[in-house]
Amino acid sequence: MKINDGVWDWDKLREPVSSYRSVPLWSWNDKLEIAEMERQIEEMNKVGIGGFFMHARGGLQTPYMGEEWMNAVRACIEKAESLGMEPWFYDENGWPSGFGGGSVPALGIAYQQKKLAMEKAPFCGDDRSRDLGYYVLDGTGWARMPVERANEADIRIYWEVNPYYIDTLSRQAIRAFIDSTYEAYWNSFGESFKHVLKGVFTDEPQFGRGEIPWSFDLEEAYRKRNGKSALDILPSLFLDAADAKEHRYQYWSCVTELFVDSYAKQIGDWCEEKGWSLAGHVVDEQTLMGQATSVGDLMSFYEYMQIPGCDWLGRFVGDEPLVPKQVGSVARQLGKRRTITESYGCSGWNVSMQDLKRIGEWQFVHGINMMCQHLQSYSLRGLRKRDYPPSLFYQQPWWADYKQFNDYFARLSMLLSEGERQASILLLHPIRSAWVEQRGLDSSAIEPYHDGFAGLSRLLCRSLMEHDYGSESILERHGRVEGRKLIVGEAVYSSVIMPPSVTWSRSTVELLVEMAEQGGSVFVVDPYPTLMEGKEDALLEQLLALAIKVSANHPAIIDKISRAAAPFVRMKTASGELIATDRMNVQTLKLGDAWLYYIVNSGETTCGEVEIELCREGLVTLLDLETGKEEMLLQEQGVGFARLVLPIAASQSYMLKQVSLPISDNVQIEETKELSVVAALQTDVTLTEYWQVKHADLNSLTLDTCRLSVEDGEWSESTPVIYLQEKLLQLGRSVRIACEFQFNVSFDTGLERQLYLVMERPDKASITLNGYSISNQDCGWWLDTAFRKLNLSGKLLSGENILVIESEFYNAPETYEAMERAKTFESEGNKLTYDTELENVYLLGDFGVKPLAPFVEGEGGTVLAEGPFTLTESPEILDGGDLVRQGFPFFAGRVSVEQTVYVGEGLLDWEAVFSFDSQPDAVVTKIRVNGHEVKSFIWEPYVTDIGAFLVAGNNRIELELAGSCRNLLGPHHHIKLEPLKIGPDSFTNKVGWTDRDLPPDTQVYQEHYAFVKFGWSAAPKITMMAKRQGEILGF
């Protein structure tokens, strides 16, 4: 959909509209109160969030899709409308989407997910009701036996059922899902709010994971496509035999078509008819091995989504660009303006805004343009705080500064959505080779083809050769050859690359033969394919004779391809070496009468000064996405090129704009803004290591171990609280419990000071401190509305203090039944809710905290300590930038520190640059000079001009640091100290899927505490630089 012809209004960048702003998953995970929901929507609006997905999730205590639920939905839609925000639905209670909160599989076995299984003779058991066939090895193939000769068979193949998910190959099952959720929402809100509601998010639909799917609809569909019974070829799915690859090709092609038609097309068509957008993503997007047995061909699925998307979990970016590029390719080819990412799940409580930017921009440069943050938690009560954290919401100390992030990505989203991408290379997607190499549950034979495909894409990216992927399904429906070009929908390609592969479809081979015969550039990379649709065919030999053959390992491969499709941008280091790294990427766009070059460093190291050469002439300006302003740059212009030098820091990006400028000879254009300052003279103004604490939010101490007594029995040894929940659940009944927490106090004065116990559901508990009864009537909340404050002032003792909390540990019989179902399939676990949850408690007040023994340095920017911890006096002076070691190990808040520096009058007309040499150990770092706020640092570069705020004599320099919830909420005891992919099991002694790199018997939980640093590792500095005559300096 081309919307950018002619003049584009660049002033729109100043204040992007809601439709380009972030739309996070808003986790509805507790008892829903409308007043609180409206407050939370107001919080989102304050920080520049454009809308929200209303997402039912584990912990929900309001009946899903019931009257109370619908009332809450209506209130949120109305609130969003009043604020100009965009509300979206999420189509499931938990995930994966499709089971309608359990209502669809409850309709019967025809609606339930099924998979194939094989057993070799002799066969076990007497139940043959689910058997599909009996087979005997006949020469080089398998012959199906009649039922009466089953005892002569070598193998039998049968189906198994999962009663908790649905048959996504069945149109009937998906229709029931639509009726249960989509129609229910439309009937309640569709007509009334058609101008407000935007659509629905679907999450991780699948037909299986690492399994071979079956459906009652499959036999008829297979016979219609192939003229024979699927039952005849089932052994080929598990075992090698003559024609096995052809049979596998036919089977997985049929499965994929059923899945796409039943789920994506049926729901996509429904949304199209209603004027809504179907957004979201499928499961297992990362590899060919995962895709083959979960979704078949995910790019063909994206065709029917109005807003296709992907999922990116963890605090890192990928070496392989497949996940976002698969989405972006389909969108570009089929004219879909928007592509969405669900990002930041599992990235942990200490994820910084620089991390968020780096992870987001890595996906945006590869084809994404709409941000959906995972997630914003309605409540952090109980297990919710460990639900694949973080919650990127009001609970975070940095929340008030989040608008900077959201404004930035809104501007970026606008440009990438409205611009027209210019990639001219099509790299074919070899998923069908994966189909024929899948042998039973063994996908190892696919790995070389995944590596070859992904490696080739990485090589192109490192060479700044912009490319899309080509799905054979989409090529078949939307591909054609015009002259030497391959046209796929709205995209035009001058070069096509066939990666290492085994097989391709006839329609694909025919297109490439036609393109090659017209003189187009068709490259085939070894190992070359040998099959067409799983069998030998002369047409493939014709293609191989016409195509340009290249070796995947040959150093000249890029040189050959670049002759046919040269990159739009070249970059060199200061020493003149070409930049070739996975972390430096480019996207070129046409927007109105301008060219845009989106240059992204998603790495964690600086590139220094980089020479950037654009392969066309024209005036180049910088679009500052933090402000929406346009600024001039120093540049050299020549015939057919523009050249400039820019510093590229870690996680930094540039959006360059170029407009036509007739050039006859090389010219120099001066800049109005420098991004790095070179001065003739400079001197440093010394900042000391000592900083006075001007203000600190109340400090905290997490109490995460206690002694347990059940029904007035013996006290246990001190035990991690996280273990006790599981231990009590194993009892399977309601019990009265007491938890005894111990902490120490080192001061003997000021015992009347402000002090709170923070806990969840105090109204259900009886509490004593040092034998004194503590009222369970709270005095408000802290951090999260579920974290209630109880006044402990006047109850402290110098030395040891004993806190005892008594309560009823109760879970309904239905809860225990749900726990059993959760062991079977993830859909049950993802919506699990407990009645009672035993959790850590916290002390909050004006104090410092120190461990039993001195802190020690840990790996990965951590600080280690042994418990227990003691309350001390709060520090007034800091020596250096490590606040964790100076009384703030569990702190979750903001601290302001200051010192005074002297500046002589003769330096006032010099440039004054404040900087950090490395990223501060805080999510947000603000600098104020003499009371004036100068800059909020949330990502690189950490440098700013403070000269306009200095005076002759003493100057007050203030730093305000906003941390995260990590050191309060953990995980404190993980063997990796600060894991970069975190799930609920990361807080326990279990090896969960987020730690699949660890051996299964790993002792994950460690006794010591690991904290992330808070403060700064490299001291800030002020550099005074003399201005050269006639030079304009600034930042």
NORVENGI-V59324 format. One record per residue. RES is the residue in one small letter. SS is DSSP state (H for helix, E for strand, L for the rest). BURIAL is # if it has 24 or more other C-alpha atoms within 12 Angstrom, else .. Layout:
RES:SS:BURIAL + RES:SS:BURIAL
This chain:
m:L:. + k:L:. + i:L:. + n:L:# + d:L:. + g:L:. + v:L:. + w:L:. + d:L:. + w:H:# + d:H:. + k:H:. + l:H:# + r:H:. + e:H:# + p:L:# + v:L:# + s:H:# + s:H:# + y:H:# + r:L:# + s:L:# + v:E:# + p:E:# + l:E:# + w:E:# + s:E:# + w:E:# + n:L:# + d:L:# + k:L:# + l:L:# + e:L:# + i:H:# + a:H:. + e:H:. + m:H:# + e:H:# + r:H:. + q:H:# + i:H:# + e:H:# + e:H:# + m:H:# + n:H:# + k:H:# + v:L:# + g:L:# + i:L:# + g:L:# + g:E:# + f:E:# + f:E:# + m:E:# + h:E:# + a:E:# + r:L:# + g:L:# + g:L:# + l:L:# + q:L:# + t:L:# + p:L:# + y:L:# + m:L:# + g:L:. + e:H:. + e:H:. + w:H:# + m:H:# + n:H:# + a:H:# + v:H:# + r:H:# + a:H:# + c:H:# + i:H:# + e:H:# + k:H:# + a:H:# + e:H:# + s:H:. + l:H:# + g:L:# + m:L:# + e:E:# + p:E:# + w:E:# + f:E:# + y:E:# + d:E:# + e:E:# + n:E:# + g:L:# + w:L:# + p:L:# + s:L:# + g:L:# + f:L:# + g:H:# + g:H:# + g:H:# + s:L:# + v:L:# + p:H:# + a:H:# + l:H:. + g:L:. + i:H:# + a:H:# + y:H:# + q:E:# + q:E:# + k:E:# + k:E:# + l:E:# + a:E:# + m:E:# + e:E:# + k:E:. + a:L:. + p:L:. + f:L:. + c:L:. + g:L:. + d:L:. + d:L:. + r:L:. + s:L:. + r:L:. + d:E:# + l:E:# + g:E:# + y:E:# + y:E:# + v:E:# + l:E:. + d:E:. + g:L:. + t:L:. + g:E:. + w:E:# + a:E:# + r:E:# + m:E:# + p:L:. + v:H:. + e:H:. + r:H:. + a:H:# + n:H:. + e:H:. + a:L:# + d:L:# + i:E:# + r:E:# + i:E:# + y:E:# + w:E:# + e:E:# + v:E:# + n:E:# + p:E:# + y:E:# + y:E:# + i:E:# + d:L:# + t:L:# + l:L:# + s:L:# + r:H:# + q:H:# + a:H:# + i:H:# + r:H:# + a:H:# + f:H:# + i:H:# + d:H:# + s:H:# + t:H:# + y:H:# + e:H:# + a:H:. + y:H:# + w:H:# + n:H:. + s:H:. + f:H:# + g:H:# + e:L:. + s:L:. + f:L:# + k:L:# + h:L:. + v:L:# + l:L:# + k:L:# + g:E:# + v:E:# + f:E:# + t:E:# + d:E:# + e:E:# + p:E:# + q:L:# + f:L:# + g:L:# + r:L:# + g:L:# + e:L:# + i:L:# + p:E:# + w:E:# + s:L:# + f:L:# + d:L:# + l:H:# + e:H:# + e:H:. + a:H:# + y:H:# + r:H:. + k:H:. + r:H:. + n:H:. + g:L:. + k:L:. + s:L:. + a:H:# + l:H:# + d:H:# + i:L:# + l:L:# + p:H:# + s:H:# + l:H:# + f:H:# + l:L:# + d:L:# + a:L:# + a:L:. + d:L:# + a:H:# + k:H:# + e:H:# + h:H:# + r:H:# + y:H:# + q:H:# + y:H:# + w:H:# + s:H:# + c:H:# + v:H:# + t:H:# + e:H:# + l:H:# + f:H:# + v:H:# + d:H:# + s:H:# + y:H:# + a:H:# + k:H:# + q:H:# + i:H:# + g:H:# + d:H:# + w:H:# + c:H:# + e:H:. + e:H:. + k:H:# + g:L:. + w:L:# + s:E:# + l:E:# + a:E:# + g:E:# + h:E:# + v:E:# + v:L:# + d:L:# + e:L:# + q:L:# + t:L:# + l:H:# + m:H:# + g:H:# + q:H:# + a:H:# + t:L:# + s:L:# + v:L:# + g:L:# + d:L:# + l:H:# + m:H:# + s:H:# + f:H:# + y:H:# + e:L:# + y:L:# + m:L:# + q:L:# + i:E:# + p:E:# + g:E:# + c:E:# + d:E:# + w:E:# + l:L:# + g:L:# + r:L:# + f:L:# + v:L:# + g:L:# + d:L:# + e:L:# + p:L:# + l:H:# + v:H:# + p:H:# + k:H:# + q:H:# + v:H:# + g:H:# + s:H:# + v:H:# + a:H:# + r:H:# + q:H:# + l:H:# + g:L:# + k:L:# + r:L:# + r:L:# + t:L:# + i:E:# + t:E:# + e:E:# + s:E:# + y:L:# + g:L:# + c:L:# + s:L:# + g:L:# + w:L:# + n:L:# + v:L:# + s:L:# + m:H:# + q:H:# + d:H:# + l:H:# + k:H:# + r:H:# + i:H:# + g:H:# + e:H:# + w:H:# + q:H:# + f:H:# + v:L:# + h:L:# + g:L:# + i:L:# + n:L:# + m:E:# + m:E:# + c:E:# + q:E:# + h:L:# + l:L:# + q:E:# + s:E:# + y:L:# + s:L:# + l:L:# + r:L:# + g:H:# + l:H:# + r:H:# + k:H:# + r:H:# + d:L:# + y:L:# + p:L:# + p:L:# + s:L:# + l:L:# + f:L:# + y:L:# + q:L:# + q:L:# + p:L:# + w:L:# + w:H:# + a:H:# + d:H:# + y:L:# + k:H:# + q:H:# + f:H:# + n:H:# + d:H:# + y:H:# + f:H:# + a:H:# + r:H:# + l:H:# + s:H:# + m:H:# + l:H:# + l:H:# + s:H:# + e:H:# + g:L:# + e:E:# + r:E:# + q:L:# + a:L:# + s:L:# + i:E:# + l:E:# + l:E:# + l:E:# + h:L:# + p:L:# + i:H:# + r:H:# + s:H:# + a:H:# + w:H:# + v:H:# + e:H:# + q:L:# + r:E:# + g:L:# + l:L:# + d:E:# + s:L:# + s:H:. + a:H:. + i:H:# + e:H:# + p:H:# + y:H:# + h:H:# + d:H:# + g:H:# + f:H:# + a:H:# + g:H:# + l:H:# + s:H:# + r:H:# + l:H:# + l:H:# + c:H:# + r:H:# + s:L:# + l:L:# + m:L:# + e:L:# + h:E:# + d:E:# + y:E:# + g:E:# + s:L:# + e:H:# + s:H:# + i:H:# + l:H:# + e:H:# + r:H:. + h:H:# + g:E:# + r:E:# + v:E:# + e:E:. + g:L:. + r:L:# + k:E:# + l:E:# + i:E:# + v:E:# + g:L:# + e:L:# + a:E:# + v:E:# + y:E:# + s:L:# + s:E:# + v:E:# + i:E:# + m:E:# + p:L:# + p:L:# + s:L:# + v:L:# + t:E:# + w:E:# + s:L:# + r:H:# + s:H:# + t:H:# + v:H:# + e:H:# + l:H:# + l:H:# + v:H:# + e:H:# + m:H:# + a:H:# + e:H:# + q:L:. + g:L:. + g:L:# + s:E:# + v:E:# + f:E:# + v:E:# + v:E:# + d:L:# + p:L:. + y:L:# + p:L:# + t:L:# + l:E:# + m:E:# + e:L:# + g:L:# + k:E:# + e:L:. + d:L:. + a:H:. + l:H:# + l:H:# + e:H:. + q:H:. + l:H:# + l:H:# + a:H:. + l:H:# + a:L:# + i:E:# + k:E:# + v:E:# + s:L:# + a:L:# + n:L:. + h:L:. + p:L:. + a:L:. + i:H:# + i:H:# + d:H:. + k:H:# + i:H:# + s:H:# + r:H:. + a:H:# + a:L:# + a:L:# + p:L:# + f:L:# + v:E:# + r:E:# + m:E:# + k:E:# + t:L:. + a:L:. + s:L:. + g:L:. + e:L:. + l:E:. + i:L:# + a:L:# + t:L:# + d:L:# + r:L:# + m:E:# + n:E:# + v:E:# + q:E:# + t:E:# + l:E:# + k:E:# + l:E:# + g:L:# + d:L:. + a:E:# + w:E:# + l:E:# + y:E:# + y:E:# + i:E:# + v:E:# + n:E:# + s:L:# + g:L:# + e:L:# + t:L:. + t:L:# + c:L:# + g:E:. + e:E:. + v:E:# + e:E:# + i:E:# + e:E:# + l:E:# + c:L:# + r:L:# + e:L:# + g:L:# + l:E:# + v:E:# + t:E:# + l:E:# + l:E:# + d:E:# + l:L:# + e:L:# + t:L:# + g:L:# + k:E:. + e:E:# + e:E:# + m:E:# + l:L:# + l:L:# + q:E:# + e:E:# + q:E:# + g:E:# + v:L:. + g:L:. + f:E:# + a:E:# + r:E:# + l:E:# + v:E:# + l:E:# + p:E:# + i:E:# + a:L:# + a:L:# + s:L:# + q:L:# + s:E:# + y:E:# + m:E:# + l:E:# + k:E:# + q:E:# + v:E:# + s:L:. + l:L:. + p:L:. + i:L:. + s:L:. + d:L:. + n:L:. + v:E:. + q:E:. + i:E:. + e:L:. + e:L:# + t:L:. + k:L:# + e:L:# + l:L:# + s:L:# + v:L:# + v:L:. + a:L:. + a:L:. + l:L:. + q:E:. + t:E:. + d:E:. + v:E:# + t:L:. + l:L:# + t:L:. + e:L:. + y:E:. + w:E:# + q:E:# + v:E:# + k:E:. + h:E:# + a:E:# + d:L:# + l:L:# + n:E:# + s:E:# + l:E:# + t:E:# + l:E:# + d:L:# + t:E:# + c:E:# + r:E:# + l:E:# + s:E:# + v:E:# + e:L:. + d:L:. + g:L:. + e:L:. + w:L:. + s:L:. + e:L:. + s:L:. + t:E:# + p:E:# + v:H:# + i:H:# + y:H:# + l:H:# + q:H:# + e:H:. + k:H:. + l:H:# + l:H:# + q:L:. + l:L:. + g:L:. + r:L:. + s:L:. + v:E:# + r:E:# + i:E:# + a:E:# + c:E:# + e:E:# + f:E:# + q:E:# + f:E:# + n:E:# + v:E:# + s:L:# + f:L:. + d:L:. + t:L:. + g:L:. + l:L:# + e:L:. + r:L:. + q:L:. + l:E:# + y:E:# + l:E:# + v:E:# + m:E:# + e:L:# + r:L:# + p:H:# + d:H:. + k:H:# + a:E:# + s:E:# + i:E:# + t:E:# + l:E:# + n:L:# + g:L:. + y:E:. + s:E:. + i:E:# + s:L:# + n:L:# + q:L:# + d:L:# + c:L:. + g:L:. + w:E:. + w:L:# + l:L:# + d:L:# + t:L:# + a:L:# + f:L:# + r:E:# + k:E:# + l:E:# + n:E:# + l:L:# + s:L:# + g:L:. + k:L:# + l:L:# + l:L:# + s:L:. + g:E:. + e:E:. + n:E:# + i:E:# + l:E:# + v:E:# + i:E:# + e:E:# + s:E:# + e:E:# + f:E:# + y:L:# + n:L:# + a:L:. + p:H:. + e:H:. + t:H:# + y:H:# + e:H:. + a:H:# + m:H:# + e:H:. + r:H:. + a:H:. + k:L:. + t:L:. + f:L:# + e:H:# + s:H:# + e:H:# + g:H:# + n:L:# + k:L:# + l:L:# + t:L:# + y:L:# + d:L:# + t:L:# + e:L:# + l:L:# + e:L:# + n:L:# + v:E:# + y:E:# + l:E:# + l:E:# + g:E:# + d:L:# + f:L:# + g:E:# + v:E:# + k:E:# + p:E:# + l:L:. + a:L:. + p:L:. + f:L:# + v:E:. + e:E:. + g:L:. + e:L:. + g:L:. + g:L:# + t:E:# + v:E:# + l:E:# + a:E:# + e:L:. + g:L:# + p:L:# + f:E:# + t:E:# + l:E:# + t:E:# + e:L:# + s:L:# + p:L:# + e:L:# + i:E:# + l:E:# + d:E:. + g:L:# + g:L:# + d:E:# + l:L:# + v:H:# + r:H:# + q:H:# + g:L:# + f:L:# + p:L:# + f:L:# + f:L:# + a:L:# + g:L:# + r:E:# + v:E:# + s:E:# + v:E:# + e:E:# + q:E:# + t:E:# + v:E:# + y:E:. + v:E:# + g:L:. + e:H:. + g:H:. + l:H:# + l:L:. + d:L:. + w:L:# + e:E:# + a:E:# + v:E:# + f:E:# + s:E:# + f:L:# + d:L:. + s:L:# + q:L:# + p:L:# + d:E:# + a:L:# + v:L:# + v:E:# + t:E:# + k:E:# + i:E:# + r:E:# + v:E:# + n:L:# + g:L:. + h:E:. + e:E:. + v:E:# + k:E:# + s:E:# + f:E:# + i:L:# + w:L:# + e:L:# + p:L:# + y:L:# + v:E:# + t:E:# + d:E:# + i:L:# + g:H:# + a:H:. + f:H:# + l:L:# + v:L:# + a:L:. + g:E:. + n:E:. + n:E:# + r:E:# + i:E:# + e:E:# + l:E:# + e:E:# + l:E:# + a:E:# + g:L:# + s:L:# + c:L:# + r:H:# + n:H:# + l:H:# + l:H:# + g:L:# + p:L:# + h:L:# + h:L:# + h:E:# + i:L:# + k:L:# + l:L:# + e:L:# + p:L:# + l:L:# + k:L:# + i:L:# + g:L:# + p:H:# + d:H:# + s:H:# + f:H:# + t:L:# + n:L:# + k:L:# + v:L:# + g:L:# + w:H:. + t:H:# + d:H:# + r:L:. + d:L:. + l:L:. + p:L:. + p:L:. + d:L:. + t:L:. + q:L:. + v:L:# + y:E:# + q:L:# + e:L:# + h:L:# + y:E:# + a:E:# + f:E:# + v:E:# + k:L:# + f:L:# + g:E:# + w:L:# + s:L:. + a:L:. + a:L:# + p:L:# + k:E:# + i:E:# + t:E:# + m:E:# + m:E:# + a:L:# + k:L:. + r:L:. + q:L:. + g:L:. + e:L:. + i:L:# + l:L:# + g:L:# + f:L:#
